[in-house]
């Protein structure tokens, strides 16, 4: 009875509206046990599952089953990559190409992936370079996104907290009501309460879907999704990819962006305190590592993808909770003062 009732549970669906490139996000429990969700989006006869050495032992068989159950015309191959930010590079991408060619995937797919990777330097299919994070990449929309909330049960506590940094971001940049909900429900989120977790995921997806629909190529509005990321990427690059998790670096970077916003007189001290409190509740860092220096921050930020005409544009909070700006029009002294406040040298 339990399995059949689970199969009948309908996912919540968030639609990302991009015209003929629109796609659904399915959110819910037990979605990997509903093969029709994935299969309705598979239009070819060959599928390549790209996974890593941590996730594969837990979920590869389940995903392959979801793609092939009752669907004998589909052949599934997989490529298992090493786990970690430091492997997000050209060499790893070549492993995907090697397997794709070996699996005789459609040549159009290979040409498209290569063409976009080479020609587009704004990142979402992002590749890390030793000088900076996600500098190389391409925009390529998925057919669908499937979020089976049951998979959160195998996520280590530290990884869960890292993900919450991105959830908190949405409240700060555009959704004050969501931030206030998080303040009341952070304990439930840390405890992995299923209903709280499902709501946080759905609301985060709705916020991102709305932003992406309005600004697909990250020219302005979409860049606001990178609150804390400019400082955070400097931490990841300067400290070494993977030493801190992405969300941990973003959390510390958010605190630095908030500090700078306050120094500019754009937000009040009460908001600063609330942001500190919620990040601490989520068990996230609120300062960069002691080894980071002002010079390390400046050298990495100088090659950030948000630099235009030599000017570093930042996402900063401005006005009441839920409001931010993406701008290069700020007093450079505030940036210097923030860096000095968080670095010993």
Secondary structure as UniProt FT lines:
FT   HELIX           2..8
FT   STRAND          12..16
FT   HELIX           19..21
FT   STRAND          23..28
FT   TURN            29..30
FT   HELIX           31..33
FT   HELIX           35..39
FT   TURN            40..41
FT   STRAND          46..52
FT   TURN            53..55
FT   HELIX           56..68
FT   TURN            69..70
FT   TURN            72..73
FT   STRAND          75..81
FT   HELIX           85..87
FT   HELIX           90..102
FT   TURN            103..104
FT   HELIX           107..119
FT   STRAND          127..129
FT   TURN            130..131
FT   STRAND          132..136
FT   STRAND          144..148
FT   HELIX           149..154
FT   HELIX           157..174
FT   HELIX           176..190
FT   TURN            191..192
FT   HELIX           194..214
FT   TURN            216..217
FT   HELIX           221..226
FT   TURN            227..228
FT   HELIX           229..239
FT   TURN            242..243
FT   HELIX           246..263
FT   TURN            264..265
FT   HELIX           269..281
FT   TURN            282..283
FT   TURN            290..291
FT   HELIX           294..301
FT   TURN            302..303
FT   TURN            305..306
FT   STRAND          307..308
FT   TURN            309..310
FT   STRAND          311..312
FT   STRAND          314..317
FT   TURN            321..322
FT   STRAND          324..327
FT   HELIX           332..342
//
